[in-house]
Amino acid sequence: MIVCHCNGVSDRTIRRVAREGSASVADVGFACGAGTCCGGCIDAIRQIIHSESSGRKDAPAPNAPAIAASA
């Protein structure tokens, strides 16, 4: 299925680059161009990255907004 319509990038491509080490939306964009135009697919890219990394022990945490620690 096409995830990034602007650049014609499929979920298979995003899954492949995530398995090859792309751990953020920016990494995926650099690797295959997905998410670098209008940004409408960014949430889907994050979900794919998370689903591909959830089975790995060295997996990064999903890209969530940073929360400031209270003092």
C-alpha positions in Angstrom: 0.0 0.0 0.0 1.3 3.5 -0.8 1.9 5.4 2.5 3.6 8.5 1.1 1.5 9.6 -1.9 3.7 12.7 -2.6 6.8 10.5 -3.2 5.1 7.2 -4.0 6.6 5.2 -1.2 5.0 2.0 0.0 4.7 0.5 3.4 7.0 -2.3 2.2 9.8 0.2 1.5 9.3 1.9 4.9 9.4 -1.4 6.7 12.6 -2.4 4.8 14.4 0.8 5.7 13.2 0.6 9.3 14.6 -3.0 9.5 17.8 -1.7 8.0 18.2 0.8 10.9 16.1 3.9 10.2 14.7 4.6 13.7 13.0 7.9 13.1 10.8 9.7 10.6 13.8 11.8 9.6 15.9 8.6 9.0 13.1 7.1 6.9 12.8 10.3 4.9 16.6 10.4 4.2 16.6 6.7 3.2 13.6 6.7 0.9 11.9 10.1 0.7 8.8 9.2 2.6 7.4 12.0 4.8 9.6 14.8 3.3 6.9 16.7 1.4 3.5 17.5 2.8 3.8 15.5 6.1 0.5 13.8 5.9 2.0 10.4 6.2 4.2 11.0 9.2 1.9 9.3 11.7 1.7 6.2 9.5 5.5 6.2 9.2 5.9 6.4 13.0 3.5 3.5 13.4 5.4 1.4 10.9 8.7 2.2 12.5 7.3 1.2 15.9 5.8 -2.0 14.6 9.1 -3.0 12.9 11.1 -2.2 16.0 8.8 -3.7 18.6 10.3 -7.1 18.3 13.9 -6.1 18.6 15.6 -5.8 22.0 17.8 -2.9 20.8 14.7 -1.1 19.4 14.4 2.6 20.0 11.4 4.0 21.8 8.7 5.2 19.4 9.0 8.9 18.4 6.9 10.5 21.1 7.0 14.2 22.0 9.5 15.0 24.6 8.1 15.5 28.1 9.9 17.9 30.3 10.8 16.5 33.7 9.4 18.4 36.6 12.0 19.5 39.2 
